[in-house]
Amino acid sequence: MKVFRGLPKPEDRLDCAVAIGNFDGVHLGHQALLHEVVDAARARLLCPSVLTFEPHPREFFNPAAAPARILSLHDKIEALKGSGIERVYIIRFDEKIANMTPYQFVKDLLVDGIHARWVTVGENFFFGAKRSGDFHTLVELGKEFHFEVQPMPMIYHKESAISSSRIRQALAIGDIATANYMLGRPYCISGKVLHGKELGRKLGFPTINQRILPPFSKARPAVTGVYAVKAHGIALRPIEGVACVGRRPTVDNHGEYLLETHLFNFHEDLYDRIVNVEFFAKIRDEKKFNSLEELQAAIADDQNKAKQLLGLSV
């Protein structure tokens, strides 16, 4: 799979079948859509592609009200791999894109930009300045520019369509099992292990620290709090542990969101390694403690609860 940051150069453009969307979660509904794109591309001798935006348009217009992110951009790209999609176009959502008319959006991005010949979107898809274009607008412009438009198929769970919003809701209340069902895989966060302040080591619980959002991002993660987890990619089997996603209110009032994981019975150096952390069960919300001693006691209790949830001896 080839990833483009922006539009490809003219000599790199291929006629394509493309799905447009944010694809946060790459859940079962998205996966069904990706299969539709691949099938359509094969039937028409096109390149199966995805066009997505970074940041999320709602983060651009109103960061405070934007939806929490289920996946980082890195994890979204990883989730797209293996679907049969051959190209991912990541378009920076900025003032220029926000102010495009629906006609400009279609001509500049879809037709001239990536040579779209078959397009699929959700029926509630809006595009162009002030969301002035919708699915029916796209169908009419497709007739003018000679590309097909198909609505996105819906996949249901418990009589409601699977959606990124439903997965965010499940994750927000700690219902990992329901989120996993709709995702079609265990919920994970991956990232490079960074050097930290080593506070966990001083408290007796060394952690691996991972940034889960871009520096200075105004986005929020879909999970916060303390969880029983399993870490993949560092040994022949998953390593159990306890993790906290948050902004460390006890020690840092203005910190960025970090994933801090204490791995049980593991002491190797993992700096600069990519580690994939699977979320197993939620233990509690993040909390500000009055002292480091209170924090240390809470971490010890979290560790014992995580071991119980993971079926390990305490």
N, C-alpha and C positions, 0 to 999 in steps of 0.2 A: 504494500500500500504506500502511495506517495502522498506526502502532505505538503500543501502549498500555503504559505503565509501571504495571503492576498491572491490576486489573479495571476494566472500563468502568463509567461511571455507568449507572443503570437505563435512562435514556432513550436511551443509546447502544448498548444491547445488541441484537444481531441473532441469530436462529437460525443456528447455524453447523455446518459439518463441520470437525472439528479434528484435527490431528496433535499428539500430545504427545511431547516429547523435548528433549534438549539440543542436537541438531543441530550438534555441533561439526564443522566442516568443510563442512557442506552438500554431502556427497559424492554420488556417483552413486546410492547406495542411498537417501539422503534425497531426491534429486531424483525418483526413481521414486515414492516415497511422496507427495511433494507433488503429482505429477500425479494420483495416485489420489484425493487429497483434493479437488482441483479438479474432477475428473470426477464424484465423488460429490456435491459441492456443486451442480454444474450440474444433475444429474439430479434433485435433490431441492429445488431452489430455495433453497439455503442459502448462507451466506457462507463461502468457503474460508479457513480460519484455521490458525494455529500457536500452541500454548501452550508456552512454554519457561521456563527458570528461570535466575536470576542471583543469586548465584553458582551454579556447578555444585554439586549436593547433596554430592558427595564433598569439595569444597573446604570446605563448611560443617562437615562431621563430622570430617574428618581432612585438613587442608590439606597436611601433609607427604606423604601418600600419594595425593593427588588427581592425576588425569591431567593432563598438560601440555595447554595450550590450543592447538588448531590455529588457531582464529580468535578474534580479539577480538569483543566483542559488536557493535561497529560493523561489522566485516567480515562477521559472521554475518548481520546484517540486510541488508547490501548483497548478499550471496549469495542471500538469499531473494527479493530483488526480481526481477521478470521471470518468476517461477515460476507466476504466476496467483494466488498467495496474496494475499488482500486485507487481512487483519488479522493482526498478530502481538501476542500478549499476553505480556509479560515479567513473570513473577511473581517477586518477591524471595523467595528461599529463606531462611527464618529459623526461629526457634524455633517460631513458631506453625504454619508449614507442616509442619515436621518432626514435630510432635506430633499432627497431624490423624489421626483414624482413617480408614480407607479410605472409610467412609460419608460422613464430613465432607468429605473431599477431593472426592468426586464431587458431593455436594449443594452445597457452598459455592463450589467453583471451577467445575466443569463445568456444572452444571445452573443454579443461581441466578446464578453469576458471569458466564458467557459464553453461556448458552443452547445448550449442545451438543446436537445431534440425531444426529450421526454422528461416531464417534471411532475413530481408528486409533493403535495403539501397537505396539511390538515384543513378540514373544511372551515375551521375558525382562523385560518391564516390571514393576517393583515400585513400590508407592506406599503412602502411609500410614505411621504410626508404626512404626518397626522393620521397615519393608519388609513389613508384614503383608498387604498386598493385592497380587495378581498379575493376570495377564491374565484368568484365569477369574473372579476376584472382580469385575473390571470388567464382564465379560459379564453376570454375575448382577445387578449393580447397574444395568446398562443396561436389563435387563428391567423392573426396578422403576421406573426413572425414564424409561423410554420413549425410549432412544436406542440406535442400532445400534453395534456394536463390530466392527471388522475388524482382523486381524493385519497387521503391516507386511510388505510384500513384500521379498524378499531379492534382491540383485544380486550376482553372483559374479565374481571375478577369480582365475584359476588355482586353481579348485576350492575356494576359500574365499570366504565372504561378505565383501563390501566392508564395512568398519567403520571408525569413528574410531580404534579401537585399532591396526588394521593401518596406517593412514595415519601415526599417531604413530610407529610402529616404523620405517616407511620414512624419515620425516623425520629421526628420531634417528640413523640411520646414513648420512644424506646421499644416500639413493636418491630423488632428486627426481623422476626419470622415473616410478617406480612410484607415488609419491604423486600426481603429476599425473594419471596414468591413472585412479586411483580417485576423485580429486576431479572429473574431467571438465573440468579447466581448469588453467592454471598456478597453482602455489602463490604467493600474494602476501600481503603485509602492508601495510596502509595506515594512515595517521595524519597528524595535523597536525605540521608542521615547527616545532620549538621552538628557543628560544634556548638554547645550551649554554655550556660553559666555553671554547670555541674552542681547545681543545688541539690538535685536528687541524690547524687553520689554522697554529698555531705550529710544528707538525711538518712543514708543507708539504703536508698532505693535508686540506684543509677538508672537513667533512662536514655533511650535513643530519641532524638528530637528531629521532627520533620516539619517543614513548612508546607501547609496544605493549600495555600492560596498565593497568588503572585505578591511580591512586595508592594506595599502601599495600596493594595486592592481594597475596595470598599465592599466587596462581597462578604457573605457570611457562609460558613459551612452548614450543611443540613443536620449535622450531629454536634452536640456539645455535651460535656459531662464526662463521667467515668464509666469505663466499660471493661468487661472481660473480653480478651481478644486472643487471636492467634496470628503470629507473624510468619509470612511466607517468603521464600527466596534467600534464606540465610543458612539453611541446613537441609538435610535430606528429608526431614519431616517438619511440620509447622511447630513453632515454639510458642507456648502459651505465655500469657502475660496479662497485665492490667494497664490500661491506657487512659489518658485524659486528653480531651479535645477542648481547648479554651484559650483564655487570655491571661491565665495565671493571676487572678485578682489579689491573692495574698502577697505576691512579691512584685507585681508589675501592673500598675494602674492603667497603662496606656500601651500594653503589648499587642502584638499581632497574634492571630490565631495560630496555635501550634498543636501538633500531635506529639505527646510525650508518652512513651511506652516503656514500662519496666518489664523486662523479660525474665521469666523464672529460670533459674539455673543456667544462665547463659552469660558469658563474660568476655566474649570476643570483641575486638575493635571493628565497628561497622561504619566508621566515618566515610562519607562519599558513596556508600553503597545505596542502591535502590531497594527499599524494603516495602513489602505489601502487607498491610495490617488489616486482617479480617475482624469485623465486629461481631461478637457472639451474643452478648447480653448487656443491657444497661444496668449499672449499679446505683448511680445517683447523679444528680445535677452537680455542676461545678459550684463551688462555694468559697467565699472569702473567710479565712480563719483569722483569729485574733493574734496568733503567734505561730512561729515555725514549729513549736512543740505540738500544738494542736494539729497542724498540717501533717506532721510526722505520724501522729497517732491515727489520723484519718486514712493516710496511705496504707498503714499496716492493716487496718480494718478492711480497706478496699482490696488489698492483696488476698486476704483470707476469703472474702466473699467471691472474688474472681476464681480462686482455686476451687471453691465449692461448685460454682456454676459450670466450670470446665471439667468437673469430675476428677479433680486432683486431690491428693491428701493435703490437709492443712498442717 
